[in-house]
Amino acid sequence: MTNTHETGPVDPAAPQYPTAPQGAAPYGQQPYPPAPYPTGPYAQQPYGQMPPAPPAPPAKKKRKWPWIVGGIVVLLIIISALSGGGSDDKSDNASSSSGGDTATAANAPAAPADDAAPAGLNTPVRDGKFEFVVTGVQPGLDTVGDNPYLTEKAQGQFVIVSMTVKNIGDKPQGFSPTSQKLFDDQGRSFETDTSAQIALDETDIAVWDNINPGNTVQVKLVYDMPADAQPTKIELHDSMFSGGADVALK
């Protein structure tokens, strides 16, 4: 019996197919081992994509302080040079004109004192928008006021300073008796007594009022001072923030 699985004689006319060597991969499969997985920055990227570029390093900031220090040094050098030159010029001028200056200084009149003596009674003085003329001083009063219900008694003595006040400005200006300061011979400052001002009833402005431009009012200011105090000066103001004008009372 013939074994059909046995190989018969080879027909030389039949096509010959190559056979795989022993131990080779089956036909149609890759005969080589698969390539290893990529490593490095490309290992985690999907196929066909490149990794993002690394961020650019931050730009270096230019330091400004060397320029600032240099500018200050140059400025100091210039100032030093200018000051040195000025001192030399001044010294030369002083030495060359010392003889003439000495003679001129000897014949020159004395400079007036900075603190001029204050004005006296019946002399106009100005402060801001007001012109004041102090006309009299009446010290040593125990009480003021003719009305028995408004009479005020002094703690020490009442001193009444009479004056005129004129508005020399171009608009109304408020006059306040409490802005006028009285000084005694010890340099102490006193302000007006408002109750006594009202009780006196002999003044155009007892507490506060406007004076229209060009108008002049008669004012009497009442101060309560110690019995032994001597009023020596009054400081008059057109407002509580003005510089003031002094009038001597003796």
Secondary structure, 3 states (H helix, E strand, C coil): CCCCCCCCCCCCCCCCCCCCCCCCCCCCCCCCCCCCCCCHHHCCCCCCCCCCCCCCCCCCCCCCHHHHHHHHHHHHHHHHHHHHHHHHHHHHHHHHCHHHHHHHHHHCCCCCCCCCCCECCCCCEEECCEEEEEEEEEEEEEEECCCCCCCEEEEEEEEEEEEEEEECCCCCEEECHHHCEEEECCCCEECECHHHHHHHCCCCCCCCEEECCCCEEEEEEEEEECCCCCEEEEEECCCCCCCCEEEECC
